[in-house]
């Protein structure tokens, strides 16, 4: 990239050689940069941009020197000024995208990386960074498209392949995820993290018993891996194996006492087992940490049983807000309004219940915390 700018800089030097000498010239700024005096070089380029406010290459050079110092918040405006003056300047869009990306501004990085890829469709770097930007901004379907092409070009890159697999998983493209995780496991069969993600993909395809086997392998390889016991417990919970689910939720909480999903689902198991006081304690702790639908649903049922009707209404409305497609909360809310003597509102809730079908249980992938950005960042 620097070579591209050097060509532009040389043109600037030639231009300045035939006009009246200025106090600071591009050759001065370039010499400072070559000597490693980046702060002085950036000051020189700032002076040059003031002297020549329509010089796109000068603004691009200022952005580059600032970025080399890690001063990305200052580099971005310089790059954007250069783009406004000359968006076709070689390498400019890629450098703008990198300055945004390195700040974690993934959504903002998408546009310049798209332009960089349009400028050079064969650039693997631009393609990977665009895919990673879509991933970082949680646009997983788009991420999977660009990362799939990148993996074809660099099939031995396991980090890249894992990010593709995760993108497919979170985009609910479970077959794609399964294929990629199988490829990774062939080369890294003892990776607990990959066994977990592979299990999530299997569960996405309703192959829950096979998913359990993957989580068991993950728990054996890394028994203290965050969320491995919660995930295994959730899969048992889906199959109504509540005793086994309870054991796994308790193991997760022994390691990570504030894991909100484990608290919520252990609370649900305790509620199903008739341990109301213990259930309520767990569920209230869970919703204090995070809004979780099943926790609010169970609390609504507990409050109804305790005749705490206003609290039941609040809890059940929270459950509906989190997933308005599920009928149970409407039905329970109707029962609460009925107990309160509000027949009209009760009938409204019962009517909503009749328009909805009982949905499938959530896929495990929707319950597990999302991993941080890939090490490719």
ChimeraX attribute file (.defattr): number of C-alpha atoms within 10 A of each C-alpha:
attribute: neighborCount
match mode: 1-to-1
recipient: residues
	/A:1	11
	/A:2	10
	/A:3	9
	/A:4	12
	/A:5	19
	/A:6	13
	/A:7	12
	/A:8	16
	/A:9	18
	/A:10	14
	/A:11	14
	/A:12	17
	/A:13	16
	/A:14	12
	/A:15	10
	/A:16	15
	/A:17	12
	/A:18	8
	/A:19	8
	/A:20	7
	/A:21	9
	/A:22	10
	/A:23	10
	/A:24	15
	/A:25	19
	/A:26	23
	/A:27	17
	/A:28	16
	/A:29	25
	/A:30	23
	/A:31	13
	/A:32	17
	/A:33	17
	/A:34	11
	/A:35	9
	/A:36	11
	/A:37	14
	/A:38	19
	/A:39	14
	/A:40	15
	/A:41	24
	/A:42	24
	/A:43	16
	/A:44	23
	/A:45	25
	/A:46	21
	/A:47	18
	/A:48	21
	/A:49	20
	/A:50	13
	/A:51	14
	/A:52	12
	/A:53	15
	/A:54	15
	/A:55	17
	/A:56	24
	/A:57	25
	/A:58	28
	/A:59	26
	/A:60	31
	/A:61	29
	/A:62	28
	/A:63	30
	/A:64	26
	/A:65	24
	/A:66	24
	/A:67	23
	/A:68	14
	/A:69	12
	/A:70	14
	/A:71	15
	/A:72	22
	/A:73	14
	/A:74	14
	/A:75	25
	/A:76	23
	/A:77	16
	/A:78	23
	/A:79	28
	/A:80	20
	/A:81	20
	/A:82	27
	/A:83	20
	/A:84	11
	/A:85	16
	/A:86	16
	/A:87	17
	/A:88	15
	/A:89	17
	/A:90	19
	/A:91	18
	/A:92	29
	/A:93	27
	/A:94	23
	/A:95	23
	/A:96	29
	/A:97	28
	/A:98	22
	/A:99	27
	/A:100	21
	/A:101	23
	/A:102	14
	/A:103	13
	/A:104	16
	/A:105	16
	/A:106	22
	/A:107	18
	/A:108	16
	/A:109	28
	/A:110	21
	/A:111	17
	/A:112	23
	/A:113	27
	/A:114	20
	/A:115	19
	/A:116	25
	/A:117	21
	/A:118	13
	/A:119	17
	/A:120	14
	/A:121	12
	/A:122	10
	/A:123	13
	/A:124	18
	/A:125	14
	/A:126	26
	/A:127	25
	/A:128	22
	/A:129	27
	/A:130	30
	/A:131	31
	/A:132	31
	/A:133	29
	/A:134	24
	/A:135	25
	/A:136	22
	/A:137	18
	/A:138	16
	/A:139	17
	/A:140	24
	/A:141	19
	/A:142	18
	/A:143	27
	/A:144	27
	/A:145	16
	/A:146	20
	/A:147	28
	/A:148	24
	/A:149	16
	/A:150	23
	/A:151	21
	/A:152	11
	/A:153	11
	/A:154	13
	/A:155	13
	/A:156	13
	/A:157	13
	/A:158	18
	/A:159	14
	/A:160	22
	/A:161	23
	/A:162	21
	/A:163	27
	/A:164	30
	/A:165	31
	/A:166	31
	/A:167	30
	/A:168	27
	/A:169	28
	/A:170	22
	/A:171	18
	/A:172	19
	/A:173	19
	/A:174	22
	/A:175	16
	/A:176	19
	/A:177	29
	/A:178	23
	/A:179	14
	/A:180	23
	/A:181	26
	/A:182	16
	/A:183	18
	/A:184	22
	/A:185	16
	/A:186	9
	/A:187	11
	/A:188	14
	/A:189	13
	/A:190	15
	/A:191	15
	/A:192	23
	/A:193	19
	/A:194	22
	/A:195	27
	/A:196	28
	/A:197	25
	/A:198	28
	/A:199	31
	/A:200	33
	/A:201	31
	/A:202	25
	/A:203	21
	/A:204	23
	/A:205	16
	/A:206	12
	/A:207	13
	/A:208	21
	/A:209	14
	/A:210	15
	/A:211	26
	/A:212	22
	/A:213	15
	/A:214	22
	/A:215	27
	/A:216	21
	/A:217	20
	/A:218	25
	/A:219	22
	/A:220	14
	/A:221	15
	/A:222	15
	/A:223	17
	/A:224	16
	/A:225	16
	/A:226	16
	/A:227	25
	/A:228	27
	/A:229	26
	/A:230	30
	/A:231	29
	/A:232	27
	/A:233	29
	/A:234	29
	/A:235	25
	/A:236	20
	/A:237	21
	/A:238	15
	/A:239	12
	/A:240	12
	/A:241	14
	/A:242	22
	/A:243	13
	/A:244	15
	/A:245	26
	/A:246	23
	/A:247	15
	/A:248	24
	/A:249	28
	/A:250	18
	/A:251	20
	/A:252	27
	/A:253	19
	/A:254	12
	/A:255	15
	/A:256	14
	/A:257	12
	/A:258	14
	/A:259	20
	/A:260	23
	/A:261	28
	/A:262	29
	/A:263	27
	/A:264	29
	/A:265	27
	/A:266	30
	/A:267	30
	/A:268	27
	/A:269	21
	/A:270	20
	/A:271	21
	/A:272	13
	/A:273	12
	/A:274	11
	/A:275	13
	/A:276	18
	/A:277	12
	/A:278	14
	/A:279	26
	/A:280	21
	/A:281	14
	/A:282	23
	/A:283	29
	/A:284	18
	/A:285	18
	/A:286	24
	/A:287	19
	/A:288	11
	/A:289	14
	/A:290	14
	/A:291	16
	/A:292	21
	/A:293	21
	/A:294	21
	/A:295	31
	/A:296	26
	/A:297	24
	/A:298	28
	/A:299	28
	/A:300	28
	/A:301	24
	/A:302	21
	/A:303	20
	/A:304	22
	/A:305	13
	/A:306	11
	/A:307	14
	/A:308	14
	/A:309	21
	/A:310	14
	/A:311	16
	/A:312	26
	/A:313	21
	/A:314	15
	/A:315	23
	/A:316	29
	/A:317	20
	/A:318	20
	/A:319	25
	/A:320	19
	/A:321	11
	/A:322	15
	/A:323	14
	/A:324	15
	/A:325	17
	/A:326	19
	/A:327	20
	/A:328	20
	/A:329	29
	/A:330	26
	/A:331	20
	/A:332	23
	/A:333	29
	/A:334	25
	/A:335	22
	/A:336	28
	/A:337	22
	/A:338	16
	/A:339	14
	/A:340	13
	/A:341	11
	/A:342	13
	/A:343	15
	/A:344	11
	/A:345	16
	/A:346	21
	/A:347	16
	/A:348	15
	/A:349	22
	/A:350	18
	/A:351	14
	/A:352	16
	/A:353	21
	/A:354	12
	/A:355	10
	/A:356	14
	/A:357	11
	/A:358	12
	/A:359	10
	/A:360	7
	/A:361	8
	/A:362	12
	/A:363	20
	/A:364	22
	/A:365	20
	/A:366	13
	/A:367	14
	/A:368	17
	/A:369	10
	/A:370	10
	/A:371	9
	/A:372	7
	/A:373	14
	/A:374	14
	/A:375	8
	/A:376	10
	/A:377	11
